[in-house]
Amino acid sequence: MAIVNSLKFDYQSGAVITDEEFFIGGRRRVLSADNLQFLLTEEMSNELGLEAVYGGAGNIALTNQIIEDIRNELNKNYNTYIKSGKTGKVFKTVEDVARITLRIFQNYSREYVNRKLNGLFGFSIDDFNRGHYFKDGNKIDITEDKIVSKAMDMILLKPDYMKDISELEGLIIGTDSSFGFNIFDFYGGMTHLYVSTSMYNSVGSGSTTTSLAFSELINNITLDERRNGIDKIFGMAELIRITNQTAEKNSEIGGYYNIIYLNGNYANHSERCTEISGDLSQFIKETVTAYDSNFVSKELCYGLIDDYIFKRKKFVPEEAESILFGNASDCYKLELVLRGYKF
């Protein structure tokens, strides 16, 4: 299922985090989901001064197909814009990308429903709306109550019949020169696009737990911070800490994290975007766990986050681990905590 959490740091910057756990058929646990991906090429990003990231929860095959469709549509739109001498219409804001994403998602949902209707009953959504379809040249009226009821449930994306689509959730996170950092979200069973009106957003497994933790965070910061922004190191530490807590309290969340930090104050894509994955993301996750469990100081935790995420210090696992454990109050207990033991 996965969790996707995002937190806005200030007008131009913020971060998003997701995990890699997914249950095939609700039973087989795999750690291979890649639900957080950039939507724009570096060329597009630099030309338009725009960053856009998709974070998805739900069926990983459908999520990846939707991401691929979004990229293809954006590429087509951008290429037309370039060929017109940069005079044509093109997406320039995060909202523009979000609206394109919603349209693609709706088209994909319709196609998915059509395939299921055709497979089960031999007619499409248009046939259903018309009240009849043709087979071998013969007109067949769609009047059977059970068929009408089931077809209607599929068209309305009811979970009993269209679980793969109805459980899909997505966030579009990005920053642009017009409106700064923004988050938009949509849900499989609905046809609306929502703009985040708060500092945070969360979709996927455990999103309710996450929302409660984010609410507590916001209630504990000052009015000026809520309006004008929070320190980026504090924000990143809290984003990871809250995701850690959500993983402990909910199923279908686990594995390595994938984290993307966006800062629209910079001039090009390579400076605006920082992606943290693999061994580094696991180390940062464990560092925040050590701090949250009172094994290391706030200064050490924040210093490591600053060095490896914001200052982009080269990550050497052995060196980083020696710093973490060398400053721990109890190395033996910390090792057990990081392996999942409780005290």
C-alpha positions, 0 to 999 in steps of 0.5 A: 500500500505504502505511505506518502507524507509531505511537509512544507518547510516554507514558501519555496521548499518542502520534502516528501517521503515514502516507503517501499513496502507493498502486499501482493493480494494483501498477503505476500509482502514485498519491498520493491515499490518505487512510488516516488518519482520525478515527472519532469526531465532536467531540461524541462525543469530548467526551461520552465523553472518548475519541479514536480514529483508524483508520490503514489499509494496503492497498486504498484503496477497501476501507479507506475503505469499512471506515472509513465502516462503522465511523463509521456503527456508532459513530454508531448506537451513540452515538445510541442511548446519547443517546436512552436518557438516557445509561443504555445501553451505549456504547463508552468505551475505545479497546479498545471501538472496536477490537473494533467495528472488528474485527467490522465488518472480519470482516463485510465480509470475509465479504460480500466472499467471498460476492460472489466465491463467488456470482459464480464458482460460484453459492453462498455460504459457508453453502451451502458449509458445508451441502454443497449449494445450490439453483438453479432449484429443483434441489438441487446438491451441492458435490462437485467437488474443484477447486471445493471446493479453490478455494472453501476458499482463498477462504473462508480468504482466501488471497492468490492468490484474495483479495488485496484482503482478505488484504493489508488491515492496520489500526491503531486508535490512541487515548486514553481516560480509563481506559487512556490511549494505546493501539494495536490492530492486525488483519490481513486474513488473520487473525481476531484483534485484537492490542494493542500491547505495545510503544511502537510499532507498524507495518503496511503496506509497509516495516513490517519495516524500520520495526520494526527502526528502532523497536527500535534506538530503544527499545534506545538509551533508558533503562529509565525512558523505556521505562516512563514515556515519552519527550519528545514533541518527541524522539518526534515527530522520531524517528517522522518520521525513521524513516518517512523512512528506511523510505520510502527503503528500500522501495517503495510509500511516498511523497508527503506525510505525514499525522500525528496527535498525541493527548494525553489530558491535555486536556479536549476534542477540539480540545485533545487532537488535532493533525493535521498535513498538506499543506504543513506536514507536508512542511515538517516532513518536510524539516526532519527530513531536514535534521537527519538529514543534518547540515545543521541543528542538533538545536536548530533541528529540535526548535524548529521541531517544537515551534513548528508542531506542539505550540505550533500556531504559524501556518504561513507557508511562505515564513517557515518555509523561510527559517528552515530554509535560513537556518540550513543549513550548505550550502543548495545541497546541502540543496536537492539532498538534499530533491529526492532526490539522494545524496551 
